[in-house]
Amino acid sequence: MDWIILESWLEFAVRWLHLTTAMAWIGSSFYFIALDLGLRKAPDLPEGAHGEEWQVHGGGFYNIQKYLVAPARLPEHLIWFKWESYMTWISGFSMLILVYYLGGELYLVDPNVLDIPVWRAVLISLGSLSIGWILYDLICKSKFGDNNTRLMILLYLILVVMAWGYTQVFTGRAALLHLGAFTATIMTANVFVIIMPNQRIVVADLKAGRTPDPKYGKIAKQRSTHNNYLTLPVIFLMLSNHYPLAFASQYNWIIACVVFLMGVTMRHFFNSKHSGKGNLWWTWGATAVLFAIVVWLSAIPLPRAQEDAALSPAVQKFMAADGFEDAYDVVVGNCSMCHAAEPSFDGITAAPKNVHLETEEQVAFAAKRIYLHAGVTNAMPPPSMAFLDDEDRALLVAWYQAAIKG
C-alpha cells in the first residue's frame, strides 16, 4: 500500500485520539469545576468535609462530598484523573509533528513571513512551548502570583505577545495552532508538574498518618482554575486551521487575543451559575460583542461592496461574469496540480477535501471557496509553494465581485 495513504490514515487516527481524549479531559474538568462551585454546607457532614452536592443522572441519585484537605484515612478505592490530560497533549504533539514538522514546507514556513529552513522553524516551535511553561510556572510561584487576578492579567498579556510573535515566524495557520499548543502545554504541565505531585504528597501524608498541609490543595486549585478559563480558547485555536478568515487574516493574532477574552466571559457565566451567584446574562452580550469584533477584523480587507454580498449564484452566472477567463487561467495554473482527479503534485494522491479545479464548471462551482481561500486571504496555495501574486489575487476578487454584482 502507498505510504502516502498510510500516512494520511495515521494522521486521522492520531487526530481521532486527540479529539477523544480532549473531550474526556474537558468533560471531567468542566464537571469538577461545576461540582466544586456548587458545593453546599450541611449539618450532618462528616468531620473534615467542606461541602456536599446532590445530583441526579442516569436514573439514580448521587451524594457527593468534598474534603477540603483530605479525609481522616485514605479510601481503598481512589480514582485519579490524569491520563485524559496526558494523552490529549501527547496526541496533540504527535499531530504537530505529523502535520507541521514533517510537512513544514507546506504548513509551517512561509517565506513571505520569515524565510528560514524548516529545521530552524521546528526548533523555534519546540523552544517556545518549553519556555512558555517555564516562564508561567516561575511567575505563579513568585510573590506576584499570590494575587490570582493580577496573575491572570499578566498571563493574558504574555499570550498577546506570543500571538503576535508566532505570526512573525510561521504561517498564519501554524501561528494560531502554536498559540493553542503553547496554552495547552501550560495546562497539561499544570496537571503533570503541579496538581498530580501535590495530590501524591497528600496521599503520602495520609498513609503515614500525618495531617496533610492545606497549601498543596490551594496551589492545585489555582492551576485548575487557570486551566478552566483557558480551555475554550484552546478549542477555538485548534479548530482555526479549518477557517482561513481566522488564521489567514492580516489581523489573525488580534483575533486570537479577542477569543481568549471570549473564553473568559463564557466561563464566567457558567462558573457564576454553578456557584449560586445567579445567571449573569450580560456575559453572553459581552461575548457576542467580542465575536462581532472578530468578524469585523476578519472582514477589514474586504471592500464594502463585498461585505454585503449574497451567497454565490449559480455556476452559469460565475462563468458568464467579467474576468472569468482570466480567473480560470489563474486557478488552473496554480491549483490544478493538486486539485485534480489525478494530482500531479508529488506526494498528493487525491485532491484535498475532494475539491477539483480542472474544468470551467468546477472552477465556477468553487467560486466562493476560491474567493475566500485565494482572493480575500492567502490561505491557498500553500505559502511556500505559491506563485500567486497580489495582482492575481485581486483578479480573483474582481471576478467574484463582478458575478455578485451582475
C-alpha positions in Angstrom: 0.0 0.0 0.0 1.2 3.5 -0.8 2.9 5.2 2.1 1.1 8.4 1.5 -2.2 6.6 2.1 -0.9 5.1 5.3 0.5 8.4 6.4 -2.9 10.0 5.9 -4.7 7.4 7.9 -2.0 7.7 10.7 -2.9 11.4 10.9 -6.5 10.6 11.0 -6.0 8.0 13.8 -3.9 10.4 15.9 -6.4 13.3 15.3 -9.2 11.0 16.4 -7.3 10.0 19.5 -6.6 13.7 20.2 -10.3 14.6 19.9 -11.4 11.7 22.0 -9.0 12.4 24.9 -9.6 16.1 24.7 -13.4 15.5 25.1 -12.7 13.3 28.1 -10.4 15.9 29.7 -12.6 18.9 29.0 -15.7 17.0 30.2 -14.1 15.9 33.5 -12.5 19.3 34.0 -15.8 21.2 33.5 -17.7 18.7 35.6 -15.4 19.0 38.6 -15.3 22.8 38.4 -19.1 22.9 38.4 -19.2 20.4 41.2 -16.7 22.4 43.3 -18.6 25.6 42.8 -21.9 24.0 43.6 -20.9 22.5 47.0 -23.2 23.4 49.9 -22.8 23.1 53.6 -24.9 20.6 55.5 -25.3 20.0 59.3 -24.6 16.3 59.0 -21.3 16.4 57.1 -18.5 14.1 58.3 -15.6 15.7 60.1 -13.3 17.4 57.6 -15.8 17.6 54.8 -16.1 21.0 53.2 -19.5 20.6 51.4 -21.7 18.3 49.5 -23.9 18.2 46.5 -26.8 16.1 45.4 -27.1 15.2 41.7 -29.4 13.1 39.5 -28.3 11.3 36.4 -29.0 8.1 34.5 -31.9 7.2 36.7 -30.1 7.5 40.0 -29.2 10.0 42.7 -25.6 10.8 43.7 -24.5 12.4 47.0 -21.0 13.8 46.5 -18.9 15.2 49.4 -15.6 17.1 49.2 -12.9 17.2 51.8 -11.0 20.5 51.5 -7.7 18.9 52.5 -8.2 15.2 52.9 -10.3 12.6 54.8 -9.1 11.1 58.1 -7.9 8.0 56.3 -7.1 7.1 52.7 -10.1 5.4 50.9 -9.3 1.9 49.5 -10.8 2.8 46.1 -9.4 6.1 44.8 -9.8 7.3 41.2 -7.2 9.6 39.7 -7.9 11.9 36.8 -4.7 12.4 34.9 -4.5 10.3 31.7 -7.1 12.4 29.9 -4.8 15.4 30.2 -1.6 13.5 29.4 -3.0 11.7 26.3 -4.5 14.9 25.0 -1.1 16.6 25.0 0.7 13.6 23.7 -1.7 13.1 20.8 -1.7 16.8 20.1 2.0 17.0 20.0 2.1 13.9 17.7 -0.3 15.8 15.3 2.1 18.8 15.5 4.9 16.5 14.3 3.0 14.8 11.6 1.4 17.8 10.1 3.6 20.8 10.8 7.1 19.4 11.4 7.1 16.7 8.7 5.0 19.0 6.4 6.9 22.1 7.3 7.4 23.4 3.8 3.7 23.4 3.2 2.2 24.4 6.6 4.9 25.7 8.9 7.2 28.0 7.0 6.0 31.0 4.9 8.9 32.7 3.1 6.9 35.9 2.9 6.8 36.0 6.7 10.2 34.7 7.6 12.4 32.8 5.1 14.0 30.2 7.3 14.7 26.4 6.9 12.1 24.0 8.3 14.5 22.6 10.9 15.0 26.1 12.4 11.3 26.7 12.5 10.9 23.4 14.3 13.5 24.4 16.9 11.7 27.7 17.4 8.4 25.8 17.9 9.9 23.4 20.5 11.7 26.2 22.3 8.6 28.4 22.6 6.5 25.6 24.0 9.1 24.8 26.7 10.0 28.4 27.6 6.3 29.3 27.9 5.7 26.8 30.6 8.9 27.7 32.5 8.0 31.4 32.5 4.4 30.8 33.5 5.5 28.4 36.4 8.1 30.9 37.7 5.5 33.7 37.8 2.9 31.6 39.6 5.5 30.6 42.3 6.6 34.2 42.8 5.1 36.8 45.1 3.4 38.2 42.1 1.4 35.0 41.7 -0.2 35.4 45.1 -2.8 37.6 43.6 -4.8 35.4 41.2 -6.5 38.3 39.3 -3.2 40.1 38.8 -1.6 36.8 37.7 -4.4 36.1 35.1 -3.9 39.6 33.6 -0.2 39.1 33.2 -0.8 35.6 31.7 -3.2 37.2 29.2 -0.5 39.8 28.2 2.0 37.0 27.7 -0.5 35.3 25.4 -0.9 38.5 23.4 2.9 38.8 22.9 3.1 35.1 21.9 0.2 35.6 19.5 2.0 38.4 17.7 5.3 36.7 17.9 4.1 33.5 16.3 2.6 35.4 13.3 6.1 36.9 12.7 7.6 33.5 12.3 5.1 30.9 11.0 2.3 30.7 8.5 -1.0 32.1 9.8 -2.4 28.6 10.2 0.7 27.4 12.1 0.7 30.6 14.2 -2.7 30.1 15.7 -2.2 26.4 16.1 1.0 27.1 18.0 -0.7 29.6 20.3 -3.1 26.8 21.1 -0.3 24.3 21.7 1.5 26.9 23.8 -1.6 27.3 26.0 -2.3 23.5 26.1 1.3 22.8 27.2 0.8 25.1 30.2 -2.5 23.3 31.0 -1.1 19.8 30.8 2.1 20.8 32.7 -0.1 22.2 35.4 -1.6 18.7 35.8 1.7 16.8 35.4 4.1 19.0 37.4 1.9 20.7 40.0 -1.6 19.1 40.5 -0.7 15.4 40.5 2.5 15.7 42.6 0.6 17.8 45.2 -2.1 15.2 45.4 0.6 12.5 45.8 2.1 14.4 48.7 -1.4 14.5 50.4 -1.8 10.7 49.8 1.6 10.0 51.2 0.8 12.0 54.4 -2.4 10.1 54.8 -0.6 6.8 54.5 2.0 7.9 57.0 -0.7 9.1 59.5 0.3 12.8 59.1 -2.1 15.7 58.7 -1.7 17.0 55.1 -0.7 20.6 54.6 -3.6 22.6 53.0 -1.2 24.6 50.9 -0.9 21.8 48.4 -4.6 21.8 47.7 -4.6 25.6 47.4 -1.9 25.6 44.8 -3.5 22.8 42.8 -6.8 24.7 42.9 -5.2 27.8 41.4 -3.7 25.9 38.5 -7.0 24.1 37.9 -8.8 27.4 37.8 -6.4 28.7 35.1 -7.0 25.6 33.1 -10.7 26.1 33.4 -10.5 29.6 31.8 -8.0 28.6 29.1 -10.0 25.6 27.8 -12.4 27.3 25.4 -9.8 29.5 23.6 -7.6 26.4 23.1 -10.5 24.6 21.4 -11.0 27.6 19.1 -7.3 27.8 18.2 -7.2 24.0 17.4 -10.2 24.4 15.1 -9.0 27.6 13.5 -6.9 25.9 10.8 -10.2 25.0 9.1 -11.2 28.6 8.8 -9.0 30.9 6.7 -10.9 34.0 7.7 -9.4 33.4 11.2 -5.9 32.2 10.5 -5.2 33.9 7.2 -6.4 37.3 8.1 -3.8 40.0 8.5 -5.2 40.6 12.0 -5.1 36.9 13.0 -3.1 37.5 16.1 -5.6 40.1 17.3 -8.5 37.7 16.6 -6.8 35.1 18.7 -6.4 37.6 21.6 -10.1 38.5 21.4 -11.0 34.9 21.5 -9.2 34.5 24.8 -11.5 37.2 26.2 -14.5 35.4 24.9 -13.4 32.3 26.7 -13.3 34.3 30.0 -16.8 35.8 29.5 -18.3 32.4 28.6 -16.7 30.5 31.5 -17.6 33.4 33.9 -21.3 32.8 33.2 -21.2 29.1 34.0 -18.9 29.5 37.0 -21.2 32.1 38.5 -24.2 30.0 37.7 -22.7 26.9 39.4 -21.6 28.8 42.4 -25.1 30.1 43.0 -24.4 33.7 42.2 -27.1 33.8 39.5 -27.2 33.9 35.7 -25.0 36.7 34.5 -26.6 37.1 31.1 -24.6 40.2 30.4 -21.6 37.9 29.8 -23.3 36.5 26.7 -23.9 40.0 25.4 -20.2 40.7 26.0 -19.3 37.5 24.2 -21.5 38.5 21.2 -19.8 41.9 21.0 -16.3 40.3 21.1 -17.4 37.8 18.4 -18.6 40.7 16.3 -15.2 42.3 16.7 -13.6 39.0 15.5 -15.9 39.0 12.4 -15.1 42.7 11.7 -11.4 42.1 12.0 -11.5 39.3 9.5 -13.5 41.4 7.1 -11.4 44.6 7.2 -9.5 43.7 4.0 -12.8 43.3 2.2 -14.2 46.2 0.1 -17.5 47.5 1.5 -19.4 46.1 -1.5 -18.2 42.6 -0.7 -19.3 42.7 2.9 -22.9 42.9 1.8 -22.5 40.3 -1.0 -25.1 37.5 -1.2 -24.4 33.8 -1.4 -22.7 32.5 -4.6 -25.1 32.4 -7.5 -25.5 29.6 -10.0 -22.5 28.2 -11.8 -23.6 29.7 -15.1 -23.6 33.2 -13.6 -19.9 32.9 -12.5 -18.9 31.5 -15.9 -20.6 34.4 -17.6 -19.1 37.1 -15.3 -16.5 39.5 -16.5 -13.0 38.3 -15.8 -13.9 34.6 -15.7 -11.5 33.6 -18.4 -8.5 35.2 -16.7 -9.6 33.9 -13.3 -9.9 30.4 -14.7 -6.3 30.6 -16.1 -5.0 31.7 -12.7 -6.8 28.9 -10.8 -5.8 26.2 -13.2 -2.2 27.4 -13.4 -1.9 27.5 -9.6 -4.3 24.9 -8.2 -5.0 22.1 -10.6 -1.7 20.3 -9.9 -3.3 19.3 -6.5 -7.0 19.8 -7.0 -7.4 17.3 -9.8 -8.8 13.8 -10.4 -5.2 12.7 -10.8 -3.0 15.2 -9.0 0.4 15.8 -10.5 2.0 17.2 -7.4 4.5 14.8 -5.8 3.1 13.2 -2.6 -0.6 14.0 -3.2 -2.7 11.1 -4.4 -6.1 12.7 -4.0 -7.5 16.2 -4.3 -7.5 17.9 -0.9 -11.0 17.9 0.6 -12.1 16.4 -2.8 -12.1 19.8 -4.4 -11.4 19.5 -8.2 -10.4 22.6 -10.1 -9.7 21.5 -13.7 -12.8 22.3 -15.8 -14.5 25.6 -16.2 -17.6 24.2 -14.4 -15.5 23.0 -11.5 -13.8 26.4 -11.1 -17.1 28.2 -11.3 -18.7 25.8 -8.8 -16.0 26.5 -6.3 -16.1 30.3 -6.8 -16.9 31.1 -3.2 -14.1 28.9 -1.8 -11.6 30.3 -4.3 -12.7 33.8 -3.3 -12.2 33.1 0.4 -9.0 30.9 0.3 -7.1 32.6 -2.6 -8.7 36.0 -3.0 -9.6 37.6 0.3 -6.9 35.6 2.2 -3.7 33.9 1.2 -4.6 30.5 2.7 -4.1 28.8 -0.7 -1.9 27.9 -2.4 0.4 26.8 0.5 2.7 29.8 1.1 6.0 28.0 0.3 4.5 26.7 -3.0 2.6 29.8 -4.0 3.3 31.7 -7.2 0.1 33.7 -6.8 0.9 37.4 -6.6 -1.2 40.2 -5.3 -2.3 41.0 -8.9 -3.6 37.5 -9.4 -5.5 37.5 -6.1 -7.0 40.9 -6.9 -8.2 39.4 -10.2 -9.9 36.6 -8.4 -11.6 39.1 -6.1 -12.7 41.2 -9.0 -14.2 38.2 -10.8 -16.2 37.2 -7.8 -17.4 40.8 -7.3 -18.5 41.1 -10.9 -20.5 37.9 -10.6 -22.2 39.0 -7.4 -23.0 42.5 -8.7 -24.2 41.0 -12.0 
